[in-house]
Amino acid sequence: MGSHPSCIVPLAEAAGAGDGLVGGKAASLGSLVQAGFRVPRGFCITTLAYEQFIAEAGLNKHVAMELGRKPLDAMRWEELWDAALRIRSAFLQAGVPDTIAAQIRQALADHVGDGAVAVRSSAPGEDSQQRSFAGLHESIVGVHGDRAVLDAVRTVWASLWSDAALLYRRELSL
């Protein structure tokens, strides 16, 4: 895929990829695969893909602008909700870079085929022993086709910036 590092890790290799690249949930599923448990075939879209997406779409600047208006702990709920809505809208309007989209399409062909998939979050630190983000980020099941998968990926990435996720981060002083 050109000069870009791989944005995909097969689920069977996720345990060795590390929590910082695929998140704890994916790494744990990879451990189950390595231990011989039956786990549906799949792959992980890495944090490298997310970082490339937000950089190329200018979303890092958008997030900084929205959250830089006022300290998170000083925002009223309504202000936080509005900022979260604007951030999520920007994520949903941004296109997935061609290099990432091509890798996702190839991974679907290689690891899943024509079947339905689940697109779930597995962010680093999302479900650690110190804190759990369970239920805060989107999971989308029954997704069919390349375009729908790319849309679902953007939706899951956007859910990292929901008002509930921002409130939880504020509560944890993250």
C-alpha positions as CSV (number, residue, x, y, z in Angstrom):
1,M,0.0,0.0,0.0
2,G,2.7,2.5,-0.9
3,S,4.8,4.1,1.8
4,H,2.0,3.8,4.4
5,P,2.5,1.1,7.1
6,S,-0.2,-1.6,7.2
7,C,-3.4,-0.4,8.9
8,I,-4.6,-4.0,9.2
9,V,-3.7,-6.8,11.6
10,P,-5.4,-10.2,11.2
11,L,-7.3,-11.2,14.3
12,A,-5.0,-14.3,14.7
13,E,-2.0,-11.9,15.0
14,A,-3.7,-9.3,17.2
15,A,-2.3,-10.7,20.5
16,G,1.2,-10.0,19.4
17,A,0.4,-6.5,18.0
18,G,0.0,-4.9,21.3
19,D,-2.7,-2.9,23.0
20,G,-1.4,0.4,21.7
21,L,-1.9,-0.8,18.1
22,V,-5.2,-2.8,18.2
23,G,-6.6,-2.2,21.7
24,G,-7.2,-4.6,24.5
25,K,-10.4,-6.2,23.2
26,A,-8.8,-7.1,19.9
27,A,-5.6,-8.3,21.6
28,S,-7.7,-10.5,23.9
29,L,-9.6,-12.0,20.9
30,G,-6.2,-12.7,19.3
31,S,-5.1,-14.5,22.4
32,L,-8.2,-16.7,22.2
33,V,-7.5,-17.5,18.6
34,Q,-3.9,-18.5,19.5
35,A,-5.2,-20.6,22.4
36,G,-7.3,-22.6,20.0
37,F,-10.7,-21.2,20.8
38,R,-13.3,-20.8,18.0
39,V,-13.4,-17.1,17.2
40,P,-15.1,-15.7,14.1
41,R,-12.6,-14.8,11.4
42,G,-11.7,-11.1,11.3
43,F,-9.1,-8.4,11.4
44,C,-8.3,-5.2,13.3
45,I,-8.0,-1.8,11.9
46,T,-5.1,-0.3,13.8
47,T,-4.6,3.0,15.6
48,L,-2.3,3.9,12.7
49,A,-5.4,4.0,10.4
50,Y,-7.3,6.1,12.9
51,E,-4.3,8.5,13.2
52,Q,-3.9,8.7,9.4
53,F,-7.7,9.3,9.0
54,I,-7.8,12.2,11.4
55,A,-4.6,13.8,10.1
56,E,-5.6,13.6,6.4
57,A,-9.1,14.8,7.1
58,G,-7.9,17.7,9.4
59,L,-10.0,16.2,12.2
60,N,-7.3,16.6,14.8
61,K,-7.4,20.4,14.3
62,H,-11.2,20.3,14.4
63,V,-11.2,18.4,17.7
64,A,-8.6,20.7,19.1
65,M,-10.7,23.7,18.1
66,E,-13.9,22.3,19.5
67,L,-12.4,21.3,22.8
68,G,-10.1,24.3,23.0
69,R,-12.9,26.8,23.3
70,K,-13.1,26.1,27.0
71,P,-11.5,23.5,29.4
72,L,-13.5,20.3,29.3
73,D,-14.2,20.4,33.1
74,A,-15.5,24.0,32.7
75,M,-18.1,23.1,30.0
76,R,-21.7,22.9,30.8
77,W,-23.4,19.7,29.6
78,E,-25.1,21.5,26.8
79,E,-21.7,23.0,25.6
80,L,-20.1,19.6,25.7
81,W,-23.0,18.0,23.9
82,D,-22.8,20.6,21.1
83,A,-19.1,20.2,20.8
84,A,-19.4,16.4,20.6
85,L,-22.1,16.7,18.0
86,R,-20.0,18.9,15.8
87,I,-17.0,16.6,16.2
88,R,-19.0,13.5,15.3
89,S,-20.6,15.3,12.3
90,A,-17.1,16.2,11.0
91,F,-16.0,12.5,11.4
92,L,-19.1,11.3,9.5
93,Q,-18.6,13.7,6.6
94,A,-14.9,13.0,6.2
95,G,-13.8,10.4,3.7
96,V,-11.7,7.4,4.6
97,P,-8.3,7.9,2.9
98,D,-7.9,5.7,-0.2
99,T,-4.9,3.9,1.2
100,I,-6.9,2.8,4.3
101,A,-10.0,2.0,2.3
102,A,-8.0,-0.2,0.0
103,Q,-6.5,-2.1,2.9
104,I,-9.9,-2.6,4.5
105,R,-11.4,-3.9,1.3
106,Q,-8.5,-6.3,0.9
107,A,-8.8,-7.5,4.5
108,L,-12.5,-8.1,4.0
109,A,-11.8,-10.2,0.9
110,D,-8.9,-12.1,2.7
111,H,-10.4,-12.7,6.1
112,V,-14.2,-12.4,5.9
113,G,-15.5,-12.9,2.3
114,D,-19.1,-11.9,1.5
115,G,-20.5,-12.5,5.0
116,A,-21.8,-9.9,7.4
117,V,-19.4,-8.3,9.9
118,A,-19.4,-6.6,13.2
119,V,-17.5,-3.3,13.4
120,R,-16.6,-2.7,17.1
121,S,-14.3,-0.4,18.9
122,S,-11.1,-1.6,20.6
123,A,-9.3,1.5,21.5
124,P,-6.1,1.4,23.6
125,G,-7.0,1.7,27.3
126,E,-10.7,1.4,26.5
127,D,-11.4,-1.5,28.8
128,S,-8.4,-1.5,31.2
129,Q,-8.4,-2.7,34.8
130,Q,-8.5,1.0,35.9
131,R,-11.5,2.0,33.8
132,S,-14.0,0.7,31.4
133,F,-15.6,2.4,28.5
134,A,-18.1,-0.5,28.0
135,G,-21.2,0.7,26.2
136,L,-19.8,4.2,25.4
137,H,-18.6,3.5,21.9
138,E,-20.6,2.2,19.0
139,S,-20.7,-1.4,17.8
140,I,-22.4,-2.1,14.5
141,V,-23.4,-5.6,13.6
142,G,-24.7,-7.2,10.4
143,V,-22.7,-4.9,8.1
144,H,-22.6,-6.1,4.5
145,G,-20.3,-4.7,1.7
146,D,-17.3,-2.6,1.4
147,R,-19.0,0.8,1.4
148,A,-21.2,-0.1,4.5
149,V,-18.1,-1.3,6.4
150,L,-16.2,2.0,5.6
151,D,-19.3,3.9,6.8
152,A,-19.5,1.8,10.0
153,V,-15.8,2.3,10.7
154,R,-16.3,6.1,10.5
155,T,-19.3,5.8,12.8
156,V,-17.3,3.8,15.4
157,W,-14.4,6.3,15.2
158,A,-16.9,9.2,15.6
159,S,-18.4,7.5,18.7
160,L,-15.0,8.1,20.5
161,W,-16.2,11.7,20.6
162,S,-19.8,11.2,21.8
163,D,-21.0,13.4,24.7
164,A,-21.1,10.3,26.9
165,A,-17.5,9.5,26.1
166,L,-16.4,13.1,26.7
167,L,-18.3,13.2,30.0
168,Y,-16.7,10.0,31.1
169,R,-13.2,11.3,30.1
170,R,-14.0,14.5,32.1
171,E,-15.0,12.4,35.1
172,L,-11.7,10.5,34.9
173,S,-9.7,13.6,34.2
174,L,-8.4,12.2,30.9
